[in-house]
Amino acid sequence: MLPATLRAGPLNLITDVAGLRVGNAQDAKIKSGVTVVVCDSPATAAVQVLGGAPGTRETDLLEAHNTVETINAIALSGGSAFGLDAASGVQAAMREKGIGFAIRDQVIPIVPAAILFDMLNGGDKDWGRFPPYRELGYEAALAAAHQFAVGTVGAGTGALTAGLKGGLGSASTVLPNGVTIGALAAVNATGSVTVGRSRHFWAAPFELGSEFGGLGYPSPMPPDASRVFKKYEEENSAVANTTIAVIATDAVLTKAAAKRLAISAHDGFTRAIWPVHTPFDGDLVFALATGASGIEVEQADVVDFFAAAASTMARAIARGVHAATAVSGDIMPVWSARKD
């Protein structure tokens, strides 16, 4: 367990970070969906990609040497490359409200996006000429609120891991200096989030309370703890996986510091998923800094700040799988059905 000096925010969601709202939309028939993080005011942003098979939109502009400093929203979507349409729906919703980057009389919402592969999850993908993701993105943007569901919703609707359904997870941490860090993850990994085939999560040391079962690590470790389980019986496909996530804070950060935040959050992937960052994953973390607290991270707090980014992300990943629910047509079981 983490030290008592760390605690979750009141919702234990990324929206404990002031200035953020999250909306979900999903289609039960296709077993896929969209999750949108909406920034109430433009937020400093960055991205770090460590997986070998990413699918993205508008990520180049997030590099520190490029011009645009802030963004308006982030779209996470299922649907593989088809899901990149979700960002267009988010843009449409925001443009109707006059939100975006203003250039003379034009307003252009800046909405980076990432997708995961959920095309082989038992859903009916015969959607006709045009995929539904633009409309789902629009719906999710309009649904954005401080309180939102996790598990089999939004971008986590059709997510799978090695042996269990994946899902959408979120968590938050309030640091002693008053800064809040929040994480959001759509968990569709090549690897496993549990120790072998047990119910125990790899993220157990970072759990606050019993937010994903309170089981700790198994003792002794099972003999299959280090085994690499395949997500599908057939050979892995380079487009069949990915965990996409957002790490956010209300601290005041530069664009370069936001990049470091995204890098640190990937350490949470490594503590929650085995194996991770493979050539068959598109693992990616967006970082957002709303600056709403007005607090700049002091040098003495830097290590704790970035460590909390990793631990919060690990918790969000475990919570996404822990909260997954069974629905008709599933091809994998949910965590709650697993027996030790």
Secondary structure in CASP SS format (residue, H / E / C, confidence):
PFRMAT SS
TARGET T0000
AUTHOR 0000-0000-0000
METHOD secondary structure of the structure
MODEL  1
M C 1.00
L C 1.00
P C 1.00
A C 1.00
T C 1.00
L C 1.00
R E 1.00
A C 1.00
G C 1.00
P C 1.00
L C 1.00
N C 1.00
L C 1.00
I H 1.00
T H 1.00
D H 1.00
V C 1.00
A C 1.00
G C 1.00
L E 1.00
R E 1.00
V E 1.00
G E 1.00
N E 1.00
A E 1.00
Q E 1.00
D E 1.00
A C 1.00
K C 1.00
I C 1.00
K C 1.00
S E 1.00
G E 1.00
V E 1.00
T E 1.00
V E 1.00
V E 1.00
V E 1.00
C E 1.00
D E 1.00
S E 1.00
P E 1.00
A E 1.00
T E 1.00
A E 1.00
A E 1.00
V E 1.00
Q E 1.00
V E 1.00
L C 1.00
G C 1.00
G C 1.00
A C 1.00
P C 1.00
G C 1.00
T E 1.00
R E 1.00
E C 1.00
T C 1.00
D H 1.00
L H 1.00
L H 1.00
E C 1.00
A C 1.00
H C 1.00
N C 1.00
T C 1.00
V C 1.00
E C 1.00
T E 1.00
I E 1.00
N E 1.00
A E 1.00
I E 1.00
A E 1.00
L E 1.00
S E 1.00
G C 1.00
G C 1.00
S H 1.00
A H 1.00
F H 1.00
G H 1.00
L H 1.00
D H 1.00
A H 1.00
A H 1.00
S H 1.00
G H 1.00
V H 1.00
Q H 1.00
A H 1.00
A H 1.00
M H 1.00
R H 1.00
E H 1.00
K C 1.00
G C 1.00
I C 1.00
G C 1.00
F E 1.00
A E 1.00
I E 1.00
R C 1.00
D C 1.00
Q E 1.00
V E 1.00
I E 1.00
P C 1.00
I C 1.00
V C 1.00
P C 1.00
A E 1.00
A E 1.00
I E 1.00
L C 1.00
F C 1.00
D C 1.00
M C 1.00
L C 1.00
N C 1.00
G C 1.00
G C 1.00
D C 1.00
K C 1.00
D C 1.00
W C 1.00
G C 1.00
R C 1.00
F C 1.00
P C 1.00
P C 1.00
Y H 1.00
R H 1.00
E H 1.00
L H 1.00
G H 1.00
Y H 1.00
E H 1.00
A H 1.00
A H 1.00
L H 1.00
A C 1.00
A C 1.00
A E 1.00
H C 1.00
Q C 1.00
F C 1.00
A C 1.00
V C 1.00
G E 1.00
T C 1.00
V C 1.00
G H 1.00
A H 1.00
G H 1.00
T C 1.00
G C 1.00
A C 1.00
L E 1.00
T C 1.00
A C 1.00
G C 1.00
L C 1.00
K E 1.00
G C 1.00
G E 1.00
L E 1.00
G E 1.00
S E 1.00
A E 1.00
S E 1.00
T E 1.00
V E 1.00
L C 1.00
P C 1.00
N C 1.00
G C 1.00
V C 1.00
T E 1.00
I E 1.00
G E 1.00
A E 1.00
L E 1.00
A E 1.00
A E 1.00
V E 1.00
N E 1.00
A C 1.00
T C 1.00
G C 1.00
S E 1.00
V C 1.00
T E 1.00
V C 1.00
G C 1.00
R C 1.00
S C 1.00
R C 1.00
H C 1.00
F E 1.00
W C 1.00
A C 1.00
A H 1.00
P H 1.00
F H 1.00
E C 1.00
L C 1.00
G C 1.00
S C 1.00
E C 1.00
F C 1.00
G C 1.00
G C 1.00
L C 1.00
G C 1.00
Y C 1.00
P C 1.00
S C 1.00
P C 1.00
M C 1.00
P C 1.00
P C 1.00
D C 1.00
A C 1.00
S C 1.00
R C 1.00
V C 1.00
F C 1.00
K C 1.00
K C 1.00
Y C 1.00
E C 1.00
E C 1.00
E C 1.00
N C 1.00
S C 1.00
A C 1.00
V C 1.00
A C 1.00
N C 1.00
T E 1.00
T E 1.00
I E 1.00
A E 1.00
V E 1.00
I E 1.00
A E 1.00
T E 1.00
D C 1.00
A C 1.00
V E 1.00
L C 1.00
T C 1.00
K H 1.00
A H 1.00
A H 1.00
A H 1.00
K H 1.00
R H 1.00
L H 1.00
A H 1.00
I H 1.00
S H 1.00
A H 1.00
H H 1.00
D H 1.00
G H 1.00
F H 1.00
T H 1.00
R H 1.00
A H 1.00
I C 1.00
W E 1.00
P C 1.00
V C 1.00
H C 1.00
T C 1.00
P C 1.00
F C 1.00
D C 1.00
G C 1.00
D C 1.00
L E 1.00
V E 1.00
F E 1.00
A E 1.00
L E 1.00
A E 1.00
T C 1.00
G C 1.00
A C 1.00
S C 1.00
G C 1.00
I C 1.00
E E 1.00
V C 1.00
E C 1.00
Q H 1.00
A H 1.00
D H 1.00
V H 1.00
V H 1.00
D H 1.00
F H 1.00
F H 1.00
A H 1.00
A H 1.00
A H 1.00
A H 1.00
S H 1.00
T H 1.00
M H 1.00
A H 1.00
R H 1.00
A H 1.00
I H 1.00
A H 1.00
R H 1.00
G H 1.00
V H 1.00
H H 1.00
A C 1.00
A C 1.00
T C 1.00
A C 1.00
V C 1.00
S C 1.00
G C 1.00
D C 1.00
I C 1.00
M C 1.00
P C 1.00
V C 1.00
W H 1.00
S H 1.00
A H 1.00
R C 1.00
K C 1.00
D C 1.00
END
